[in-house]
């Protein structure tokens, strides 16, 4: 499937492809210039970049949801994507860990009350992936000389989490048919591996 997207890979791409195959409308945000994200984090702006982008996308989603039909509101869901570093920390990336923790435990719990004012039965959940071989972590994996088999061996499930694993969980958490009464939950997808590599 050619989506016409350039410089996008990993969790974003797999999730977009999965949603489109399910017939969904997709809205996402990403920065295809990973070096600019690295620069922001290096200078301590990770908190602003991560929290502000999540907040702004959320606010725009709610703005459109206010004027949506009831059938659209009945199918709406919010799934925020973060990182296990928000719970366990991340050596050398304190700003990143702080921002992910703020989204996980502050932003989600604060903003979830807003969605039910607009769409009464709607839920908001959070996915926190562990180490997923994406462009963002590949340089670290190369530096640490951590290969796929070594990383998999350090995980209790003996498997590396893939972007599609994350995309599948996002799809489940977006389904009002599957979810029912589940809201404000943090789903850690780490294969049982906690903390730093």
C-alpha positions as CSV (number, residue, x, y, z in Angstrom):
1,X,0.0,0.0,0.0
2,X,1.5,3.3,-1.1
3,X,0.2,6.1,1.2
4,X,2.3,8.8,-0.3
5,X,4.0,9.5,3.0
6,X,7.7,10.3,3.0
7,X,10.2,9.5,5.8
8,X,7.7,7.9,8.0
9,X,8.2,4.4,9.5
10,X,7.8,2.4,12.6
11,X,4.8,2.7,14.9
12,X,3.2,5.6,13.0
13,X,3.3,3.8,9.6
14,X,2.1,0.4,10.9
15,X,-0.7,2.0,12.8
16,X,-1.8,4.1,9.8
17,X,-1.8,1.1,7.5
18,X,-3.7,-1.0,10.0
19,X,-6.4,1.7,10.6
20,X,-6.8,2.3,6.8
21,X,-7.2,-1.5,6.3
22,X,-10.0,-1.4,8.9
23,X,-11.8,1.4,7.0
24,X,-11.0,4.2,9.6
25,X,-10.3,7.8,9.1
26,X,-6.8,8.6,10.4
27,X,-5.3,11.7,11.9
28,X,-1.7,11.6,13.2
29,X,1.2,13.8,13.8
30,X,4.9,13.1,13.5
31,X,8.1,14.9,12.7
32,X,9.8,13.2,9.7
33,X,13.1,15.0,10.6
34,X,14.3,12.8,13.5
35,X,17.5,14.9,13.8
36,X,15.4,17.9,14.8
37,X,13.7,15.8,17.5
38,X,17.1,14.7,18.8
39,X,18.2,18.3,18.9
40,X,15.1,19.4,20.8
41,X,15.7,16.6,23.4
42,X,19.4,17.4,23.6
43,X,18.6,21.0,24.6
44,X,16.0,20.1,27.2
45,X,12.9,20.8,25.1
46,X,11.6,17.3,25.1
47,X,9.0,18.2,27.8
48,X,7.7,21.0,25.6
49,X,7.9,19.0,22.3
50,X,6.2,15.9,23.7
51,X,3.6,17.5,26.0
52,X,2.7,20.4,23.7
53,X,2.3,18.2,20.6
54,X,0.0,15.7,22.4
55,X,-2.0,18.5,24.0
56,X,-2.4,20.4,20.7
57,X,-3.5,17.3,18.7
58,X,-5.9,16.4,21.5
59,X,-7.4,19.9,21.6
60,X,-7.9,20.0,17.8
61,X,-9.5,16.5,17.9
62,X,-12.0,17.7,20.6
63,X,-12.7,20.9,18.6
64,X,-13.9,18.8,15.7
65,X,-15.6,16.2,17.9
66,X,-17.8,19.0,19.4
67,X,-19.5,19.5,16.0
68,X,-19.5,15.9,14.9
69,X,-22.7,13.8,14.5
70,X,-23.8,11.5,17.3
71,X,-22.8,8.5,15.3
72,X,-19.2,9.8,14.9
73,X,-19.1,10.7,18.6
74,X,-20.2,7.1,19.4
75,X,-17.1,5.7,17.6
76,X,-14.6,8.3,18.8
77,X,-11.7,7.3,21.0
78,X,-8.4,8.7,22.0
79,X,-5.3,6.6,22.5
80,X,-2.1,8.5,23.5
81,X,1.2,6.9,22.8
82,X,4.1,7.3,25.1
83,X,6.9,5.2,26.4
84,X,7.8,2.9,29.3
85,X,10.4,5.5,30.2
86,X,7.6,7.5,31.7
87,X,7.3,4.8,34.4
88,X,10.9,3.4,34.6
89,X,13.0,6.4,33.6
90,X,15.6,6.5,30.9
91,X,19.3,6.8,31.6
92,X,20.7,9.8,29.8
93,X,17.3,10.9,28.7
94,X,15.7,12.5,31.8
95,X,13.8,15.2,29.9
96,X,12.3,12.5,27.6
97,X,11.3,10.4,30.6
98,X,9.8,13.4,32.4
99,X,7.7,14.4,29.4
100,X,6.4,10.8,28.9
101,X,5.5,10.6,32.6
102,X,3.7,13.9,32.4
103,X,1.6,12.7,29.4
104,X,0.9,9.3,31.0
105,X,-0.1,10.4,34.5
106,X,-0.9,14.0,34.2
107,X,-2.2,14.9,30.8
108,X,-4.3,11.8,30.2
109,X,-6.0,11.9,33.6
110,X,-6.7,15.6,33.3
111,X,-8.0,15.6,29.8
112,X,-10.1,12.4,29.9
113,X,-12.8,14.3,31.8
114,X,-13.1,16.7,28.8
115,X,-13.9,14.0,26.3
116,X,-16.9,12.7,28.3
117,X,-18.4,16.2,28.3
118,X,-18.4,16.1,24.5
119,X,-19.0,12.5,23.8
120,X,-20.5,10.9,26.9
121,X,-19.5,7.3,26.4
122,X,-16.1,7.9,25.1
123,X,-12.8,6.6,26.5
124,X,-9.2,7.6,26.5
125,X,-6.4,5.2,27.1
126,X,-2.6,5.2,26.9
127,X,0.0,2.8,25.3
128,X,3.5,2.8,26.7
129,X,5.8,0.8,24.4
130,X,9.1,-0.5,25.6
131,X,12.1,-0.8,23.2
132,X,10.8,-1.0,19.6
133,X,13.3,-1.0,16.8
134,X,12.4,2.3,15.1
135,X,14.4,5.1,13.7
136,X,14.3,6.8,17.2
137,X,16.1,3.9,19.0
138,X,18.2,2.4,16.2
139,X,21.2,4.7,16.8
140,X,21.2,3.7,20.5
141,X,20.9,0.0,19.6
142,X,23.8,0.4,17.1
143,X,25.9,2.2,19.7
144,X,25.3,-0.4,22.4
145,X,25.9,-3.2,19.8
146,X,22.6,-4.7,20.9
147,X,21.4,-7.0,18.2
148,X,17.9,-8.4,17.7
149,X,18.7,-11.8,19.3
150,X,20.5,-10.2,22.3
151,X,17.6,-7.8,22.9
152,X,15.0,-10.6,22.5
153,X,17.0,-12.8,24.9
154,X,16.8,-10.0,27.6
155,X,13.0,-10.0,27.3
156,X,10.9,-12.6,29.2
157,X,8.8,-13.2,26.2
158,X,12.0,-13.7,24.1
159,X,10.6,-11.5,21.4
160,X,11.3,-7.9,20.2
161,X,8.2,-5.7,20.2
162,X,7.4,-4.6,16.6
163,X,5.7,-1.5,15.4
164,X,2.8,-3.7,14.3
165,X,2.4,-5.1,17.8
166,X,1.9,-1.5,19.0
167,X,-0.5,-0.7,16.1
168,X,-2.6,-3.7,16.9
169,X,-3.0,-2.6,20.5
170,X,-3.9,0.9,19.4
171,X,-6.7,-0.5,17.1
172,X,-8.0,-2.6,20.1
173,X,-8.1,0.4,22.4
174,X,-9.9,2.4,19.7
175,X,-12.7,0.0,19.3
176,X,-15.9,0.8,21.2
177,X,-17.1,-2.7,20.5
178,X,-14.1,-4.3,22.1
179,X,-13.4,-1.9,24.9
180,X,-16.8,-1.4,26.4
181,X,-16.1,0.2,29.8
182,X,-12.3,0.4,29.7
183,X,-11.0,3.9,30.1
184,X,-8.0,5.8,31.6
185,X,-5.8,2.8,31.4
186,X,-2.1,2.6,30.7
187,X,-1.1,-0.5,28.7
188,X,2.6,-1.2,29.0
189,X,3.9,-3.2,25.9
190,X,7.4,-4.3,26.9
191,X,7.3,-8.0,26.6
192,X,8.0,-8.2,30.4
193,X,11.2,-6.3,30.1
194,X,11.3,-3.4,32.5
195,X,13.8,-0.5,32.8
196,X,16.9,0.2,30.7
197,X,18.4,-2.3,28.3
